[in-house]
Amino acid sequence: MAITELNIQNALKALIDPNTGKDFIASKSAKNIQITGSDVSIDIVLGYPATSVMDDVKALVENHLKSLDSVENVSVNIGSRIVAHKVQQGVNLLPNVKNIIAVASGKGGVGKSTTSVNLALALAAEGATVGLLDADIYGPSQPQMLGISGRPESSDGKSMNPMMAHGIQAMSIGFLVDTDTPMVWRGPMVTGALEQLLRETRWDNLDYLVIDLPPGTGDIQLTLAQKIPVTGAIIVTTPQDIALLDARKGLKMFEKVGIPILGIVENMSTHICSHCGHEEHIFGAGGGQKMCEDYKVDLLGSLPLDMSIRELTDSGNPTVIAQPDSKIASIYKEIARKAAIKIANASLDHSSKFPSIVIQNT
């Protein structure tokens, strides 16, 4: 019996993408099905960056379709296409930025900036075009973490070109002031400076802009959450109760302004002794998972308390760049992929399809 397009579609309805948990028809990943006799060709367009797992997905589809009766040869062309998704109500998207991921924490010292830079680099390693905005005006750390020095250039005297490092675009107040200069500013000045950094940087066609927010849940953070078009937020915490208490406040802040929570990252979840290999939960165990269960959000990943993470980030070569094949880098990539999939499953932004209304004197 000759194979038909309906046969192929039904087969793909029964095949689950292990990364998204959805079949390839429901996720609208299967496109351009072509059948010539017993030969089948198909395009698989993933809605998330997936360089490290793309070969596995391709093999999964090929093997499944080859198992069908009357199919001899299968050709699968696979790639990713990142599109803009919905942000909080009343806030417009930024030009040349499809999606913004805010990385936040209720308190400082939990590894939020380290997570932000490795998340940005992991998304880029997975095939996306990525920017990183250091929104911590009082304590900018991304210039050192990315190993960047110097000042951003301006081609028109009104906007700035982002700095480049390890294949991602970056902007920070740290590029504009001396390292030893304290930012003795009140809240409105900080908010204004951040909006300038965000809107006056000439971002170049970003799939994702990761924003490393300052710690806390005060007026500054709330104002930023209301004015920046955020697609989703990631909360970074450590397992101990006092950190989780503040992380919960950060999560509730985003809920109040209608920003979806992509998930929680638990830092310093375990410590493995470099001498004997003994693993110990020195900050407690299961705190991040319990918080996820309480608020019905996902635990994106747990990272160990490992000296190499700190050493590499301090040197300007974060783990994802310095040790791309390490277990820790794979955890960051998995976190990035899970966050991107959560965004891909969210509602699309349709504002570009609405007509512009122009009022003229007639």
PEVEN-V754226 format. One record per backbone hydrogen bond with DSSP energy under -1.0 kcal/mol. CO is the residue of the C=O (numbers start at 1). NH is the residue of the N-H. If there is no record, write none. Layout:
BEGIN
co	nh
CO	NH
CO	NH
END
This chain:
BEGIN
co	nh
4	8
5	9
6	10
7	11
8	12
9	13
12	24
15	24
17	21
22	17
23	27
24	29
24	30
25	28
29	45
31	43
34	41
36	39
38	72
39	36
40	75
41	34
42	77
43	31
44	79
46	81
50	53
50	54
53	57
54	58
55	59
56	60
57	61
58	62
59	63
60	64
61	65
62	66
65	68
68	71
73	40
75	42
77	44
79	46
84	349
88	91
94	97
96	206
99	209
100	231
100	232
101	211
102	234
103	213
104	236
105	216
111	115
112	116
113	117
114	118
115	119
116	120
117	121
118	122
119	123
120	124
121	125
122	126
123	128
124	127
126	51
129	207
129	208
130	169
131	210
132	171
133	135
133	212
135	137
141	145
142	146
143	148
153	161
160	202
163	170
165	168
168	165
169	132
170	163
171	134
172	175
173	176
173	177
178	181
182	184
183	185
186	190
187	191
188	192
189	193
190	194
191	195
192	196
193	197
194	198
195	199
196	200
200	160
201	203
206	98
208	131
209	101
210	133
211	103
211	213
212	135
218	222
219	223
220	224
221	225
222	226
223	227
224	228
228	230
232	102
233	262
234	104
235	265
237	267
240	244
241	245
242	246
243	247
244	248
246	250
247	251
248	252
249	253
250	254
251	255
252	256
253	257
254	259
255	258
260	233
263	235
264	300
265	237
266	303
270	305
271	280
273	277
278	273
280	271
280	282
281	284
286	290
287	291
288	292
289	293
290	294
291	295
292	297
298	264
301	266
303	269
304	306
307	311
308	312
309	313
310	314
311	315
312	317
313	316
318	321
318	322
319	323
323	326
326	330
327	331
328	332
329	333
330	334
331	335
332	336
333	337
334	338
335	339
336	340
337	341
338	342
339	343
340	344
341	345
343	346
347	86
350	353
351	354
END
